[in-house]
Amino acid sequence: MIIFRYLTREILQTMAAVAGVLLLVIMGSRFIRYFTNAADGEIPVSILGTLMLFHLPGFLELILPLSFFLGILLAYGQLYLNSEITVLVACGMSPNRLLKISLLPAALVAVMVGVCSLWLTPAGAEHNETLIEEQKSRLDFGALAPGRFQDFGNGRTAYTESFNDDQTRMQEVFISERQRRSDGTPGNVVTRAAEGYQTRDEETGSRFLVLSDGLRYSVDPGNPIAERLAFETYAVRLSTDSTSRAAEDPELSSTRELLASGTPPAMAQLQWRVSMPLMVLVLTLIAQPLSKVNPRQGRFGKLLPAIFLHIAYLSLLLTAKDAIAQGSLPVNVGMWPIHLTFLIIGLWLLRRSRLAGVK
């Protein structure tokens, strides 16, 4: 048990360090993109933290298999350089025993990856997609800055001169949007009002911007004829109920929905989610023999070939995923030959290392 705790601690500590660095880089890149969107007025700054939090399972789903793979390589590589593995083997620790010790934390990491890929990642992706689409389809006081024209998507631009003291009503509102007339032809609609506030219909879930004391123009560039409407109160629908989403998007569907669907895109997404935890176990078999280095090589001697092997593994899975979704690869075949191929590579490396006298 002392040896098990020692080796497991070395692997998990190295994995945590690698995962922390990778997570910081990936989350930083995504945060910069969201912050740019917030600066452009596409999303409010207040939801940046929520978006990053719900993206976290998707990041961990990809980072943890690579981090654990590198954790075994770096941890065992250092133990080989310090001759600790040599001492353990000389004291009766067989290569099979070392492999079993590696597979126990691998099973723990595989469970964590499985929870992320099968449950947390699709739930977080659906939440973020719903939140972003809601922000794109409606005017949000959190994203509207006074004295600035801002584009909210769907051909809609808005402007307000100021807010009242409690930030619930806009003063001097201007809205320009593209709409279709009753005959189907597109037109430009410009609305100007002295005041506006946002409300929600509890029955339908639709969100409205209620304007008061204003004018509404329907104009076309180059056409001298325009429509003019004066109103005391006018309601502009900003969005419908945001809980409804495109159920045909496999990435936003739950695992249960994918199983019930049975379509090629759904099966491709399902096999991808199952492949993530399975890849952790297969990579453990590959990392065990690759971690053996001699002092002249250093602990990073086989790191680059191992990373290329992981990239090839992941790239083949992504290619198979696209092929299954497009129907060019049978669902029954799917990604399983790829896992079998790398499993054979891992077993061959283990056998080769033992025949070479690595005991």
Protein Blocks (a to p, Z undefined) as FASTA:
>chain_A
ZZmmmmmmmmmmmmmmmmmmmmmmmmmmmmmmmmmmmmnomacfklmmmmmmmmmmmmmm
mmmmmmmmmmmmmmmmmmmmnommmmmmmnopafklmmmmmmmmmmmmmmmmmmmmmmmm
mmmmmmmmmmmmmmmmpccfklmcghiacdeejhiacddfbdcfkopacehiaddddddd
fkopacddddddfbdcddddfknopacdddehiadddddehiabdcddddfbdcddfbdc
fkbccfklmklpcfklmmmnopaklmmmmmmmmmmmmmmmmmmmmmmmmmpccfklopml
mmmmmmmmmmmmmmmmmmmmmmmmnopacfklmmmlmmmmmmmmmmmmmmmmmmnopZZ
